[in-house]
Amino acid sequence: MNIVILGAGQVGSSLARNLANEDNDITIIDTDKLVLRELREKLDVHTRQGHASHPDVLEQANVNDADMIIAVTNSDEVNMMACQVAYSLFRTPTRIARVRAAGYLDHPELFSQESIPVDVLISPEQLITDFIYRLIINPGTLQVIDFADGKVHLVSVRAFHEGPMVGHAIEELSEHLPEVKVRVVAIFRQGKAIIPNGKTVIEADDEVFLIASTQHIRTIISELRSVDKPYKRIMIAGGGNIGERLAVALEEGRYQIKIIEKSSERANYLAETLNKSIVLEGDAADEALLIEENISNVDIFCALTNDDEANILSAMLAKRLGANKVMSLVNRTGYVDLVENANIDLAVSPQQITIGALLAHIRSGDVVSVHSLRKGAAEVIEVIAHGDENNSRVVGRKRIDLQLPPGATIGAIVRDDEVIMPHQETVIEENDHVILFLSDKRYITAVEKMFQVGAGYI
């Protein structure tokens, strides 16, 4: 696929790294010559220096031959204008834009062929808010991902010694929970992926990825570790777009919410806008303020400012002062390992979340969603099976007969409203939503080809 990426920031660069290894022809446009040179030296990509929305720059980048443009510059307006130019002058088939401002997103009627021709809108702030919200409503999880309109979840959990299943084989899980639909799709042990079978023994400190129906998540977590009490008292450091959206979402539940915001103007705005949250003007790294606000009684502290260093330091301080759980938003990938070794319970990477949403619209075949796991090393995808036995490699075939690539496993199948944990004899039917886990994302192209319908395939 011929793809032009506009913007070589964190998301654009990471996306290029993901796509350059998958037999795509990638061109990146940015104004920063040094960043482009670095990408060109590290990746098999083309680059073009210039303003992403200028027609002459797009023409030099061969947008007229592109299958898709992905506009992820730091400017909403540049992203939208670039899509307009690509459509009006070059008829680029697919146009994806990152748009952050709620003022635009609140008016979806703006984005149409007659107005601003953007095919897919990506709102990082909303994606990140949803991600954090799922972690809060599912205490004890490291990652929670929805599939099939929320019918199925993929959950990542750290196994602890007190978990009943720790030290036992996976096949015993069905004996512990005979009425629960669950499948362990992967285990990461000391950083290495293990594709489990029934005889695989779960060990303490394993990161276990499992797929289950939504209503069974809490029960399954209790088999791997002591279950955290539902969070009630929540403190948010940073009242920006993400902090505000998270507070709005949490206000619909029975949570006690406090927001610490440094800007006086922003704090006043939040106090007037939010209904139930307490807004405090101050510095989240102010020890006296945290103590005064009873940080030791907080169930989870969420550091969500735009400053990585401020997030990390305030989260570490909150943990030292007695917060039960702490979470930090971390934009720089180089900081993620640092955070995980710094007594911070959860590190949230905005770029990995955003890239997953972008990949869902780039993958070939009818891919519904894509999510990066383990800092991008692994992926889980939801794909719809189409065709019949004559033109599909999967429809009408048993799971045991599918030639899945190494490290790939089918975790669940959603058929209409039924969630199926497939066994070897399970036959895939047309329109099944198939959720696959790939411990090595290098094989994603092979999986995509499996689910493509070929006119002459028999």
N, C-alpha and C positions, 0 to 999 in steps of 0.2 A: 504494500500500500504506500502511496506517495502522500506524505503528511508534512505540512508546514506548521511549525510551532512558533507562535509569536510571544516573545518574552523568555529570557534565559535566566530568570530568577530561580528560586529553590524548586518551585513546582515544575516550571518549564524544563530545567536541567534534569531533574529526577525523571520526568516523563520521557525525555530523550534517552536517558540511560535504559529505561524499561523497554522502549520500543526499538532502539537501535540493534538490539540483539535478537530481534524477532523477524528478520527478513523484511524490514520496512525501509523505505527511502525517506530519510528525515532531513529537513532543512529548518534551521533555527534563525530567527530574526531578532536582533537586539541592538541597542545603541552602544553597548559596552564592548569595545573591541577586544579588551583583555580577556573578558569572560568567554567570548566567542572563540578566541584562539585556544584557550584552555580546553573547551569542549571539543574543539576540532582535533586537538592532540590526543585526547583520551578516548573519543568515540568515533565511530564511522558515520559521521554526519556532515552535511553541508551547512555553511553559515552565511549570513548576509547582514552586514552592518547597516542600520538605518532605522527610521521610524516605522513602526509596524503597520500603521494605517495609511501610509503614503502609497499611492498607486504605483509609482515608479519602483519603489522598493519591493512591493509585492510581485510586480512583473519580473524584476531581476531574480527573484526567488522562485520563479516558474510556478506561481500560484495557478496560472491558467492550465497547468497539467496536474494539479494536485487533486487528490480524492477528498481531502479534508484539511481545514485549517483549525488550529486550536489556539485561541487567543487568551493567553494567561499573563499579560503584562500587569503591572501594578495599577493601571488606570482602567476603570470601568469604561470610560468614554472611548479610549483608544481601542479597547477590545470590541466594543459595539460598532464603532466606525469601521474597523478592519473587516468585520463580517459584512457590513454594508457594501464596502468597496469590492470585496471578494465576490459577492453575489451580483452586484450591478455590472461590474466590468469583466469579471472572469468566469462567472457562473460556476463557482466552486460548489460541488454537490453537497458537502456537509460542512456546517459552520458551528463550532463550539466556542462559547465565550464564558469566561469567569466574570461574574458580576457580584460585587459585594454589597453595594448600597441598597438598603431596604427600600428606599424611595423608588428605585427601579423595580425591584422584585415584587413590590406590592401592586404593580400594574402589569400583569402578564400579557395583557392585550397589546402592549408595546412591541412584543416580540413575535412578529408574523412576517410573512413574505411581503405584505403591503406596507409594513412599517419598518421595523428593524429586523432584518432576516437572520435571526439566530435560531438554529435548529435545537440546540441543547444549551440550557443555562446551568452553570455550575455555581453554587453559592457555598464557598468554603465555610463561612461562619455557621450556616445552618447545618451542614454536614457534621462539623465538629461538635456543635451543640447536641445534636441527636446522639452522637457517639458517647459523649460524656453523660447524657441523661440516662442512657441504657446501663452504663456502669453504676450509676447511683441507685437505680431501681433494682439492680441485681447485685447486692453487696457480695464481695468476695471474688468477683470475676476480674480477669485481666482484660478481656475483650468480649463483647457481645455483638453479634451480627445477625440481622434479620434476613430471612429469605421467604419467598413465596408469600408476600404481603403479611409477614409476621407469623405465619403458621409454624415456621421452623426457625430455630436459633442455632448458630454455631457459637460455642462458648469456650473460652480459654480459662483454665483454672490451675493454680499451683497446688500440687498435692502435698499435704503435711502429714507428719507421723500419726496424728490422732485420727486420720480418715479411716473408716472401716475397710475400704478397698485397698489401702496402701499395704504392699506386701502380698497382694493376692493377684491371681490371673484375671484378665479382663472378662473371660468367659463366666466368671462367678458373679459378674454384675447383674446378669439376668436372674440369678438366684436371689440376690439381695432385693432386686426391684422387678419382680415378675410382670407387673402391670405397666411398666414404664418403657416407652419407645426411646431408645438411646443407642448411639453408635460412637465408639471412640475411633476417630479417624487418624489421629497422629499424636505422637508423644515427642516432645523435645527434651532430651536428657543431656545436660552439660553442653547445650548449644547444638547438639546433633539430632537430626530427625530420625525417628523410628516409626516405620509403618507397622502398626501392631496387628497381631492376630489374637485368637482366643487365648493362647498360651502366654502371651506377653504379660509380665508381672509389672504392676505399677509401683514405682519407688518414690520415696519421699523426695521432694524438690523437683519432681517431674513437672513440666508444663504440659498439661493434658488438653487436647482439642477434642471436643465432642459435639455431636449434633443431636438435638432433642427437640421434642415438641415444647412450645413455649411454657405450658403449664407445669412441666416437669423439671424445669431448670433448678429450682431451689432444692428439690429432693435429691437430684443427682450431685449437686455441689456437696451436700452433706455426706456423701460417700467418699469424698476425696479430702475433706478438711472440715474443721469445725465451722459451722455456718455463722456468718456475721449477723448480728441483729440488724433489722432494717434501719437505714439511716433516717434520722429525724432532724438533727441540728446540723445545718450546712452553712459554712462560711465561704464566700467567694471573694477572692482578691482580684480586683480589676472589673470595672463596670463598663467595659467597652461593648462592642456588638455581641460577642460571645457571652460575656458575663450577664448582660441584660437578657438575652434570649434564654439562657439557662434559667435565670430567675423567673421569667415569665412562665416557662414550662413547669418549673417546680411549684409555682404558686397554685397550680391546679390540684396539687396533692396536699397531704398533711405534713408539710415541712416547715421548719422554723429557719428562715433564711436571713443571713446578714451579708451585706456587700460592703467591702472596703474600697473606696475610690479616691485616688489622689487629687484629681482635678475638682476644684470647688464647683465650677460650672457644670461638669458632668454629674457630680454628686447631687446637685440641686435638681437636675433634669430627671435622674433616676428616682429621686424621692417623690417627684410629682407624677411620674409615669407608672411606677410599680404600685401594686395594691397592698400586698401583705409583707413585703420584704423591708427590713430595717437597713437603711443606707447610712454608712459612716464615712465621713471625709477624713482621710488620713493615709498613712503609709503602711502597707501590709507587712513590711519588715520592721515595724516599730514594736519592739518587744513589750513595752509598757502598754501599748494599745491592745495587743493581743491578750495580754494577761487581764487587762481591765474588762475585755469582752468575753472572758471565760473560755479561752481557747482550749483548755483542758477538758471541757465538756462537749466540744465539737466532734460530731461523728465523722465528718469528712471536710477537709480544707481543700479548696480548688483554686490553684494559682493560675489565673487566666489573663494576665496582662500581655501586652505586645513585647515585653522585654524578657528574654529567656533567663538572663542572670537574676533579675528581680523575682521571677517565678521560682527558680531553683532555691534561692536564698530564703525567700519567705516560706516556702514549703518545708525546707529543712528546719527553720526556726519553729514553725508551727508544730512539727513533729516532736522537736526537743521539748517544747512547752506542754506537750500532753495531748495533742490532737490524735484521735483514734486512727484515722487514715488521712493521707495527704496525696494530692494529685498535682502534677505540674504540666503545663502546656510547654512543649519544647519544639521550637522551629528548626534549630540547627541539628542535623543528624549526628554530628560529632559529639553532641551533648547527651545523647540518649543513653549511651553506656555509662557515662558519668552519673546521670540521674539515677539509673537503676542500682548503682553501687553506693548511693548517698543516702540511704535510709528513706527514700521517697517511694511510696507504694505503687504509684501509677504514673507513667510518663505517656503523654498523649502527643503524637506526632501529626500536626495538621497536614503536612505534605503527603504523608502516606494515605491519610483518609481521602484527601482530594484526588490523588492519583487513582485510587480505586474507583472513584466515581467516573473519572475520565476514561479509564480503561474499559468500562462497561459499554461505552459508546464507540470504542475503537475496535474491539475484538470482532473477528468475523464470526459468522453464525449468529443464531438468535440468543445472544448472551444478555441476560437480564441484569446481572450485577457481578461485580468483581471486587474483591477485597484483598489487599496486601496484608500479609502476616509476617511476623518475625523480621521486622525492618525491611520488608520487601523480598526476602529470600523465598517465601512460600506464598501461595495464593489459594483462595477458595472462590469458586465461580458457580453461578446458577445459570444453566443453559436449558433452553426448551428443545426437546427432540421433535423433529419434523420428518415427514416422508413416510415411506413404507418399507417392506422388506426388500423391494427391488431397487430403491434409490437411496437408502440410508444404511450406514454402517452400524447403527445402534437400534433403530426401531424394529421390533419383532425379534430381537435377540436377547438371549439370557445374559445375565451379568457375567457369568463365568466365561462366556464366549467372546466378550469384548476384549480387544487387544489394547488395553490401557497402557500408557507409557510408564516407565519406572517412577515410583513415588506417587502415582495417582490412584485415588480410591474414591468410589462413589459412596458418599455419606448418607444420602437420603434421596427419596423420590417423592414429589408431591403430585398426586393425581387427583384433579378436581379439588375436593376438600379433604382428601385422605392423605395422611403422612405415612409413607412406607419406608421402613428400614430394610433395605434389600438384602436378600441372601443370594447364594450362588445361582439359584434357579429362577430368580425374579426376572420377568421379561419386561423390557422397556417398551412402552406404548407411545403412540403419537400424542404430542402435546404434554407429555410428562415434563415437569420441572425437575431437572436432575442437578443435584448439588454435589460438586466434585472438589476434593482437596488435592492440591499438588504441593508436595514437599519441595520440589525443585521446579521453579517457574520456567526453566528453559524448555520444558516440554509443553508449554501452553499451546503452541502452534499445532502440535500433534493432536491435542485434545480438540481444538477448534475444528480441525479438518475432519475428525471423526463425526462431528455433529452437523457438518455441512451436507446438504442434500445434493447428490450428483445425478444429473439427468440420465447418464448412461451407466450408473453404478448398479451392479447386480451382486 
